C-alpha cells in the first residue's frame, strides 16, 4: 500500500493527513452496527434481509456487508447448522455497517421496527476507529 502522510491529534479527534488521494480522512466518530437475524426471516413474503438492506440504503448508509453463518443457536437453545442432513435449517445472517454515529442513529428505529415485525433479532453497536482506504483508480 502506498501511504504518505501521518496522524495528528486535534481536540481528541484523530485524523489522517493524506496525499495523492491514497487514504481518506477518518475520525473516531464511527460505529460498527451489527444486525443479527436468520436467513428464513420474512415480512410477508419478502426476505427480511432484503428489506433491511433497502432501508439502510434509503437512510444514506454508504456500505454494508452480509455474512452468512454456517452454524449458531439463539434464544431457543436449539443448534442450527449447515450440515448436509439439516438442509432446511435456519442459519444466522449478520449485517455489518461501519458509519458515522449520526447516520447509524438515523436508521436504528427503522431497522428495529423491521426486526420487531418479523422473527426478531439482535442489534449491537460498537465504537470503532475506521480506516477507509481508497484504491488507485
C-alpha positions as CSV (number, residue, x, y, z in Angstrom):
1,X,0.0,0.0,0.0
2,X,1.3,3.4,-0.9
3,X,0.7,5.8,2.0
4,X,2.3,9.1,2.5
5,X,1.1,11.1,5.5
6,X,0.8,11.0,9.2
7,X,-1.5,11.1,12.2
8,X,-2.4,14.2,14.1
9,X,-4.4,14.6,17.3
10,X,-6.7,17.7,17.3
11,X,-9.0,18.1,20.2
12,X,-9.1,14.3,20.9
13,X,-10.2,13.5,17.4
14,X,-7.6,11.5,15.4
15,X,-7.3,12.5,11.8
16,X,-5.2,11.3,8.9
17,X,-3.3,13.7,6.8
18,X,-3.0,12.2,3.3
19,X,-1.7,13.0,-0.1
20,X,-2.4,11.6,-3.6
21,X,-5.9,10.5,-2.6
22,X,-4.5,7.2,-1.2
23,X,-6.2,7.3,2.2
24,X,-9.5,9.1,3.1
25,X,-9.7,11.1,6.3
26,X,-11.4,9.4,9.3
27,X,-12.3,10.3,12.9
28,X,-13.1,8.3,16.0
29,X,-16.8,9.1,15.5
30,X,-17.6,5.9,13.6
31,X,-19.6,2.9,14.9
32,X,-20.0,-0.7,13.8
33,X,-23.7,-1.5,13.6
34,X,-24.3,-5.3,13.6
35,X,-27.7,-6.7,12.9
36,X,-28.2,-10.4,13.6
37,X,-31.2,-12.3,12.1
38,X,-31.8,-15.6,10.3
39,X,-31.9,-16.4,6.6
40,X,-35.6,-17.6,7.0
41,X,-36.9,-14.3,8.5
42,X,-39.5,-12.7,6.3
43,X,-42.0,-9.8,6.5
44,X,-44.9,-11.2,4.5
45,X,-43.3,-12.9,1.5
46,X,-40.2,-10.7,1.3
47,X,-36.9,-11.8,2.9
48,X,-36.1,-9.5,5.9
49,X,-32.5,-9.3,4.8
50,X,-33.6,-7.5,1.6
51,X,-35.9,-5.1,3.5
52,X,-33.1,-4.2,5.9
53,X,-30.6,-3.6,3.1
54,X,-33.1,-1.4,1.3
55,X,-33.7,0.6,4.5
56,X,-30.0,1.0,5.1
57,X,-29.5,2.3,1.5
58,X,-32.5,4.7,1.9
59,X,-31.1,6.2,5.1
60,X,-27.8,7.0,3.4
61,X,-25.6,4.1,4.6
62,X,-22.7,4.0,2.2
63,X,-21.9,0.3,2.5
64,X,-22.9,-2.9,4.3
65,X,-21.5,-6.5,4.4
66,X,-23.7,-9.5,4.8
67,X,-22.2,-12.6,6.5
68,X,-24.0,-16.0,6.3
69,X,-23.2,-18.2,9.2
70,X,-22.7,-21.9,9.0
71,X,-24.0,-22.7,12.5
72,X,-25.4,-21.0,15.6
73,X,-28.0,-21.1,18.3
74,X,-30.2,-18.4,19.8
75,X,-32.9,-17.9,22.5
76,X,-34.5,-21.3,21.7
77,X,-31.2,-23.1,22.7
78,X,-31.6,-25.3,19.6
79,X,-28.4,-25.5,17.4
80,X,-28.8,-24.7,13.8
81,X,-26.2,-26.0,11.3
82,X,-25.4,-26.1,7.6
83,X,-24.7,-29.8,7.9
84,X,-25.9,-31.8,4.9
85,X,-28.5,-33.6,7.0
86,X,-30.0,-30.2,8.0
87,X,-30.5,-28.7,4.6
88,X,-33.7,-26.7,5.5
89,X,-32.3,-25.4,8.8
90,X,-32.4,-21.8,9.7
91,X,-29.0,-20.2,9.7
92,X,-27.7,-16.9,11.1
93,X,-27.2,-13.8,9.0
94,X,-25.1,-10.9,10.2
95,X,-25.3,-7.5,8.5
96,X,-22.4,-5.2,9.4
97,X,-22.2,-1.5,8.7
98,X,-19.4,1.0,9.6
99,X,-20.7,4.5,9.5
100,X,-20.7,7.8,11.3
101,X,-22.6,7.7,14.6
102,X,-25.2,10.3,13.4
103,X,-26.0,8.2,10.3
104,X,-26.3,5.0,12.4
105,X,-28.7,6.7,14.8
106,X,-30.9,7.8,11.9
107,X,-31.5,4.2,10.7
108,X,-31.9,2.4,14.1
109,X,-35.7,3.0,14.5
110,X,-36.4,1.7,11.0
111,X,-34.3,-1.5,11.5
112,X,-35.7,-2.1,14.9
113,X,-39.2,-1.9,13.5
114,X,-38.4,-4.3,10.7
115,X,-37.0,-6.9,13.2
116,X,-39.9,-6.5,15.6
117,X,-42.4,-7.0,12.8
118,X,-40.9,-10.4,11.8
119,X,-38.8,-13.0,13.6
120,X,-36.9,-10.6,15.8
121,X,-33.2,-10.3,16.1
122,X,-30.3,-8.6,17.8
123,X,-28.7,-5.2,17.1
124,X,-25.3,-4.3,18.5
125,X,-23.3,-1.1,18.3
126,X,-19.6,-0.5,19.0
127,X,-17.4,2.5,18.7
128,X,-14.6,1.8,16.1
129,X,-11.7,3.6,14.5
130,X,-12.2,3.1,10.8
131,X,-9.5,3.4,8.1
132,X,-11.2,3.9,4.7
133,X,-8.6,3.2,2.1
134,X,-9.1,4.4,-1.5
135,X,-7.5,2.2,-4.1
136,X,-5.8,3.5,-7.2
137,X,-8.3,4.3,-10.0
